[in-house]
Amino acid sequence: MKIKNGMDFVNDESVIGKWENIGWTESTDGFSVTGLHDKSGEFGVLYFLPEGEPYWIFEGWTKGYILINYGGDEPILTYRYDVRDIGGRLYLFFRFENKTEVFVKTDSKRYTKETLGDHDNIDLPFVPDEQLVGKWGSVAFVTDEDDFSPGKEYGDLYLRSMEVFPDGSLVQSYMDSEWHDKWTKGFIISLHRSTAAAYRITEIGGEEYLFTEWKMGNYIYGGMKPDHYVFKRIK
């Protein structure tokens, strides 16, 4: 069996399961688990699925190597990994070009794409919120709400707009598709991802802005805090 980059799949039972990031180092060939920099925000959690099965941006693996694709027309990147038993615990050293991300193994479960990741309870009762109803156009994508600056250009945004209806339904318009989801007071509910993203509405400079969590792959599979989309009321 071959993986996405054409390499033969070679099993490595030692890596199957869940790994949590404990930091990173500038070294690309060392094996130290002390004196690490804090988590870089690249990946908080890493899963190895049986038989090299891919998930999220990870296009699979074979013994000693992990494949990553960041989407679109980006190439499939191949990175080396090493596993070491240090003090009775297994550590994984994920080798990038200019750094090494270090992970510790937390379990050896045989996950599937259907059983891994963090999802939210989306079985929430509908509570109306008249202030949310209407059409909103995206103006920014930021890490934290405090990073937003009105008037600043944030480039071409993947999520273009969101139209919110009084009955608890909504439509999110992306560059290449439309998603029909739900909402209740305080949360945008993604039926596709089984997430409930918190939102808030505030006035800045006489304009209404909607801040909402962006709970996609980084949150679901990467174990990271959600980023945020910022919208401005259109009507």
C-alpha positions as CSV (number, residue, x, y, z in Angstrom):
1,M,0.0,0.0,0.0
2,K,1.3,3.5,-0.9
3,I,0.5,6.8,0.8
4,K,-0.2,10.1,-0.9
5,N,3.4,11.0,-1.7
6,G,4.0,7.6,-3.4
7,M,6.0,6.1,-0.5
8,D,5.2,2.6,0.7
9,F,3.2,2.4,3.9
10,V,5.3,0.8,6.7
11,N,3.5,0.3,10.0
12,D,4.9,1.7,13.3
13,E,2.7,0.5,16.2
14,S,4.6,2.8,18.6
15,V,3.1,5.9,17.1
16,I,-0.6,4.9,16.8
17,G,-2.7,6.9,19.2
18,K,-2.8,10.5,20.5
19,W,0.1,12.8,21.2
20,E,0.1,16.2,22.9
21,N,2.4,19.1,22.1
22,I,4.7,20.1,25.0
23,G,6.8,22.7,23.1
24,W,9.4,23.2,20.4
25,T,13.1,23.7,19.9
26,E,15.3,25.3,17.2
27,S,17.3,22.0,16.9
28,T,16.3,19.8,14.0
29,D,18.1,16.7,15.2
30,G,18.2,16.7,19.0
31,F,16.2,14.6,21.5
32,S,15.8,17.0,24.5
33,V,12.5,17.4,26.3
34,T,13.8,20.1,28.6
35,G,14.3,23.7,28.0
36,L,11.7,23.8,25.3
37,H,9.9,26.9,24.0
38,D,6.2,27.1,24.8
39,K,3.8,25.6,22.3
40,S,4.1,27.4,19.0
41,G,0.5,27.2,18.0
42,E,1.3,24.9,15.1
43,F,-0.4,21.8,16.4
44,G,-1.6,21.2,19.9
45,V,-2.6,17.6,19.4
46,L,-1.4,15.0,16.8
47,Y,-3.1,11.7,16.0
48,F,-1.7,8.7,14.2
49,L,-4.5,6.6,12.7
50,P,-4.0,2.9,11.9
51,E,-2.7,2.0,8.4
52,G,-1.6,5.6,7.8
53,E,-5.2,6.9,7.4
54,P,-5.3,10.6,6.7
55,Y,-7.3,13.3,8.6
56,W,-7.7,17.1,8.5
57,I,-4.4,18.5,6.9
58,F,-2.5,15.3,7.7
59,E,-2.4,13.3,4.5
60,G,-1.3,10.1,6.1
61,W,2.0,8.7,7.5
62,T,4.5,5.9,7.1
63,K,7.2,4.8,9.5
64,G,9.4,7.8,10.1
65,Y,7.4,10.3,8.0
66,I,4.3,12.5,8.3
67,L,2.5,14.1,5.3
68,I,0.9,17.5,5.5
69,N,-1.2,19.4,2.9
70,Y,-2.4,23.0,3.8
71,G,-5.2,22.9,1.3
72,G,-6.0,24.1,-2.2
73,D,-3.2,23.7,-4.6
74,E,-0.5,23.5,-1.9
75,P,1.9,20.6,-2.3
76,I,2.0,17.6,-0.1
77,L,4.9,18.1,2.3
78,T,6.8,15.2,3.8
79,Y,8.4,15.6,7.3
80,R,10.5,13.2,9.3
81,Y,9.6,12.1,12.9
82,D,11.6,10.3,15.5
83,V,10.3,8.5,18.6
84,R,12.2,8.1,21.8
85,D,11.5,6.5,25.2
86,I,12.7,9.0,27.8
87,G,12.2,8.3,31.5
88,G,9.5,5.7,30.7
89,R,7.4,7.9,28.5
90,L,7.3,8.1,24.7
91,Y,8.2,11.3,23.0
92,L,7.8,12.2,19.3
93,F,10.1,14.7,17.6
94,F,8.4,16.2,14.6
95,R,11.1,17.6,12.3
96,F,10.4,20.8,10.3
97,E,13.0,22.7,8.2
98,N,13.9,25.1,11.0
99,K,12.5,23.6,14.2
100,T,11.3,20.5,16.0
101,E,7.9,20.2,17.6
102,V,7.9,17.9,20.6
103,F,5.0,15.7,21.6
104,V,4.4,13.2,24.5
105,K,2.2,10.2,24.0
106,T,-1.1,10.3,26.0
107,D,-2.8,7.1,24.7
108,S,-2.5,4.3,22.2
109,K,-6.1,4.1,21.1
110,R,-6.9,3.1,17.5
111,Y,-8.8,6.2,16.5
112,T,-10.7,6.7,13.3
113,K,-11.7,10.0,11.6
114,E,-15.2,9.6,13.2
115,T,-13.9,9.1,16.8
116,L,-11.2,11.7,17.1
117,G,-11.2,15.4,17.7
118,D,-13.1,17.9,19.9
119,H,-16.8,18.5,19.1
120,D,-19.4,20.5,21.0
121,N,-22.9,19.7,22.2
122,I,-25.0,21.1,19.3
123,D,-28.4,19.9,20.7
124,L,-29.2,23.4,22.1
125,P,-32.7,24.8,22.5
126,F,-33.5,27.7,20.2
127,V,-33.6,31.1,22.0
128,P,-34.2,34.1,19.8
129,D,-31.9,37.1,19.5
130,E,-33.3,39.9,17.4
131,Q,-30.0,41.7,17.4
132,L,-28.3,38.8,15.4
133,V,-31.0,38.6,12.7
134,G,-29.9,40.1,9.4
135,K,-27.1,40.0,6.9
136,W,-23.4,40.4,8.0
137,G,-20.4,40.8,5.7
138,S,-17.0,39.5,6.9
139,V,-14.3,42.2,7.4
140,A,-11.5,40.4,9.3
141,F,-10.1,37.1,10.5
142,V,-8.0,37.4,13.7
143,T,-6.5,35.2,16.4
144,D,-8.1,37.1,19.3
145,E,-10.9,39.7,19.3
146,D,-8.6,42.3,20.7
147,D,-6.5,42.0,17.5
148,F,-9.2,43.6,15.4
149,S,-8.7,47.1,14.1
150,P,-11.7,48.7,12.3
151,G,-10.6,50.1,8.9
152,K,-7.6,47.8,8.5
153,E,-7.5,45.6,5.4
154,Y,-7.5,41.9,6.2
155,G,-7.2,40.5,2.6
156,D,-9.5,38.2,0.7
157,L,-11.5,36.3,3.3
158,Y,-12.7,32.7,2.8
159,L,-16.0,33.2,4.6
160,R,-17.6,36.1,2.8
161,S,-21.0,36.7,4.5
162,M,-23.6,35.3,6.9
163,E,-27.3,35.7,6.7
164,V,-29.2,35.0,9.9
165,F,-33.0,34.3,9.8
166,P,-35.5,34.7,12.7
167,D,-36.4,30.9,12.7
168,G,-32.9,29.8,13.9
169,S,-31.5,29.0,10.5
170,L,-28.6,30.8,8.8
171,V,-26.6,30.6,5.6
172,Q,-22.8,31.1,5.5
173,S,-21.4,32.0,2.1
174,Y,-17.9,31.0,1.4
175,M,-15.6,31.5,-1.7
176,D,-16.7,28.2,-3.1
177,S,-19.8,27.0,-1.3
178,E,-22.8,27.8,1.0
179,W,-23.3,26.2,4.3
180,H,-26.8,26.0,5.8
181,D,-26.6,25.9,9.6
182,K,-28.4,26.9,12.8
183,W,-28.1,29.4,15.6
184,T,-29.4,30.1,19.1
185,K,-28.8,33.1,21.3
186,G,-25.0,33.1,22.0
187,F,-24.0,30.4,19.5
188,I,-23.5,29.8,15.8
189,I,-24.1,26.0,15.4
190,S,-22.3,24.2,12.6
191,L,-24.1,21.0,11.6
192,H,-21.2,20.1,9.4
193,R,-18.6,20.2,12.1
194,S,-20.7,19.6,15.2
195,T,-19.5,22.7,16.9
196,A,-21.2,25.6,18.7
197,A,-19.2,28.8,18.2
198,A,-19.8,31.6,20.7
199,Y,-20.6,35.1,19.3
200,R,-21.0,38.6,20.6
201,I,-22.2,41.8,19.0
202,T,-20.7,45.2,19.8
203,E,-20.8,48.7,18.5
204,I,-17.5,50.3,17.3
205,G,-17.5,53.9,15.9
206,G,-21.2,53.8,15.4
207,E,-21.2,50.5,13.4
208,E,-22.4,47.1,14.6
209,Y,-19.8,44.3,14.5
210,L,-20.3,40.6,15.1
211,F,-17.4,38.6,16.6
212,T,-17.7,34.8,16.3
213,E,-15.4,31.9,17.1
214,W,-14.0,30.0,14.1
215,K,-14.1,26.3,15.2
216,M,-12.6,24.4,12.3
217,G,-9.7,21.9,12.0
218,N,-7.3,23.8,14.3
219,Y,-9.9,23.6,17.1
220,I,-11.4,20.2,16.3
221,Y,-8.3,18.2,15.4
222,G,-5.4,20.4,16.4
223,G,-6.4,21.0,20.0
224,M,-6.0,24.8,19.6
225,K,-8.1,27.7,20.8
226,P,-10.4,29.0,18.0
227,D,-9.6,32.0,15.9
228,H,-12.3,34.6,15.2
229,Y,-14.2,36.0,12.3
230,V,-15.4,39.6,12.5
231,F,-18.5,40.7,10.6
232,K,-20.1,44.1,9.9
233,R,-23.8,44.5,9.6
234,I,-24.9,44.9,6.0
235,K,-28.7,45.1,6.7
